[in-house]
Amino acid sequence: MISLVRVDNRLIHGQVVEAWLPHLKVSRLIVADDEAASSPLVRAAMALAVQSAIEVQILPLAEVDFAALSKDGVRTLVLLRDVVSVPFAFAHGLALEHLNLGNVHFGAGRRQVSPSVFLAEAELQALQGLQAQGVRVEARAVPSEKPIELGELTERWTKAG
């Protein structure tokens, strides 16, 4: 059972460990990221950052069985490094109801839409496509913040141009 999917360039860090994991009361954390999965040092550091009661899996994006995760009943937080990974996971069986944009760093062609989220036009269009399929898209760093919904993120993106 997917509790939340979060896009965060930093993957596992303080906001995730100290705010999101306790808030969601998950039993499992899945990091679906090729770069993190390919580094034994990164995998070890990420696993050590999370309390031992929570199962941590760090896998290449294409090796995650999103359909099984969506159906097995284990409360799970899925972390993805970038927006382009979300449509891939969705197309490969991820039952996605709620997408949180946590930290998407500045880059070429990106515009700031929240204090910690910058989006390119193609990313914004991908998010709008997910919303059209019933996914609630929001940006917020921690659960206690007021979420910024996709409509407002789109307005901010347009104004930032």
C-alpha positions as CSV (number, residue, x, y, z in Angstrom):
1,M,0.0,0.0,0.0
2,I,1.6,3.2,-1.1
3,S,1.1,6.0,1.5
4,L,2.9,8.6,-0.5
5,V,5.2,9.1,-3.5
6,R,7.7,11.9,-3.0
7,V,10.1,13.5,-5.6
8,D,13.2,14.7,-3.8
9,N,16.6,15.2,-5.4
10,R,18.2,14.4,-2.1
11,L,16.2,11.2,-1.5
12,I,16.8,10.2,2.2
13,H,17.6,13.2,4.3
14,G,16.5,15.0,7.5
15,Q,13.0,16.1,6.3
16,V,12.2,12.6,5.2
17,V,13.6,10.8,8.3
18,E,12.4,13.3,10.9
19,A,9.1,14.5,9.4
20,W,7.7,12.3,6.7
21,L,8.4,8.9,8.1
22,P,6.8,9.5,11.5
23,H,3.9,11.4,9.9
24,L,3.1,8.6,7.5
25,K,3.8,5.8,10.0
26,V,5.2,3.7,7.2
27,S,6.8,0.3,7.6
28,R,8.8,0.4,4.4
29,L,10.8,3.0,2.4
30,I,11.6,2.4,-1.2
31,V,14.2,4.5,-3.0
32,A,13.8,3.9,-6.7
33,D,16.9,5.4,-8.2
34,D,19.6,4.1,-10.5
35,E,22.4,6.3,-9.2
36,A,21.7,5.5,-5.5
37,A,21.3,1.8,-6.2
38,S,24.6,1.5,-8.0
39,S,26.6,2.9,-5.1
40,P,27.3,0.6,-2.1
41,L,28.4,3.6,-0.1
42,V,25.2,5.6,-0.8
43,R,23.0,2.5,-0.1
44,A,24.7,2.0,3.2
45,A,24.5,5.6,4.2
46,M,20.9,5.9,3.3
47,A,20.0,2.6,5.1
48,L,21.8,3.8,8.3
49,A,19.9,7.1,8.3
50,V,16.5,5.3,8.8
51,Q,15.4,3.7,12.1
52,S,15.8,-0.1,12.0
53,A,12.1,-0.7,12.4
54,I,11.5,0.6,8.9
55,E,12.5,-1.7,6.0
56,V,14.6,0.2,3.4
57,Q,15.0,-0.9,-0.2
58,I,17.2,1.0,-2.6
59,L,16.7,-0.3,-6.2
60,P,17.2,0.8,-9.8
61,L,14.0,2.4,-11.0
62,A,13.3,-0.4,-13.6
63,E,13.7,-3.1,-11.0
64,V,11.0,-1.9,-8.6
65,D,7.8,-4.0,-8.8
66,F,5.5,-1.0,-8.4
67,A,2.3,-3.1,-9.0
68,A,3.2,-5.4,-6.1
69,L,4.1,-2.5,-3.8
70,S,0.7,-1.0,-4.5
71,K,-1.2,-4.1,-3.6
72,D,0.7,-5.8,-0.7
73,G,-0.8,-3.8,2.2
74,V,2.6,-2.6,3.7
75,R,2.5,1.1,4.4
76,T,5.2,2.4,2.0
77,L,6.8,5.7,1.1
78,V,8.4,5.7,-2.4
79,L,11.2,8.2,-3.1
80,L,12.1,9.2,-6.6
81,R,14.9,11.5,-7.5
82,D,13.2,13.4,-10.4
83,V,9.8,14.2,-11.9
84,V,10.5,12.1,-15.1
85,S,10.6,8.9,-12.9
86,V,7.0,9.4,-11.8
87,P,5.3,8.7,-15.2
88,F,7.6,5.7,-15.6
89,A,6.6,4.3,-12.2
90,F,2.9,5.1,-12.9
91,A,3.1,3.3,-16.3
92,H,4.7,0.3,-14.6
93,G,1.9,-0.3,-12.1
94,L,2.4,2.3,-9.3
95,A,-1.1,2.9,-7.8
96,L,-0.5,6.6,-7.4
97,E,-3.0,8.8,-5.6
98,H,-0.8,11.4,-4.0
99,L,2.4,12.9,-5.3
100,N,4.5,15.2,-3.1
101,L,7.2,17.4,-4.7
102,G,9.7,17.9,-1.9
103,N,13.0,19.1,-3.4
104,V,13.5,19.6,-7.1
105,H,16.6,21.6,-7.6
106,F,17.2,24.5,-10.0
107,G,18.4,23.6,-13.4
108,A,18.5,24.8,-17.0
109,G,15.0,25.7,-18.2
110,R,13.5,25.3,-14.7
111,R,11.4,28.0,-12.9
112,Q,10.9,28.3,-9.2
113,V,7.3,27.3,-8.1
114,S,7.9,26.9,-4.4
115,P,10.8,27.6,-2.0
116,S,12.3,24.2,-2.8
117,V,10.8,23.2,-6.2
118,F,11.9,24.3,-9.6
119,L,10.2,22.8,-12.7
120,A,10.8,22.7,-16.5
121,E,7.9,23.0,-18.8
122,A,8.0,19.3,-19.7
123,E,8.0,18.3,-16.0
124,L,5.0,20.6,-15.4
125,Q,3.2,19.0,-18.4
126,A,4.0,15.5,-17.1
127,L,2.5,16.4,-13.7
128,Q,-0.6,17.9,-15.3
129,G,-1.0,14.6,-17.2
130,L,-0.8,12.7,-13.9
131,Q,-3.4,15.0,-12.4
132,A,-5.7,14.3,-15.3
133,Q,-5.5,10.7,-14.4
134,G,-6.6,11.3,-10.8
135,V,-3.3,11.9,-9.1
136,R,-3.2,14.7,-6.5
137,V,0.0,16.7,-7.0
138,E,1.4,19.1,-4.3
139,A,4.6,20.7,-3.2
140,R,5.7,21.0,0.4
141,A,8.9,20.2,2.2
142,V,7.4,18.8,5.5
143,P,3.9,17.6,6.5
144,S,3.2,20.6,8.7
145,E,3.5,23.0,5.8
146,K,0.4,24.1,3.8
147,P,0.5,22.1,0.5
148,I,0.8,24.1,-2.7
149,E,-1.5,22.3,-5.2
150,L,-0.7,21.8,-8.9
151,G,-3.0,24.6,-10.0
152,E,-1.1,27.1,-8.0
153,L,2.3,25.7,-9.0
154,T,1.2,26.1,-12.6
155,E,0.2,29.7,-12.0
156,R,3.6,30.4,-10.3
157,W,5.4,28.7,-13.2
158,T,3.6,31.0,-15.7
159,K,4.3,34.1,-13.7
160,A,8.0,33.2,-13.3
161,G,8.4,33.2,-17.1
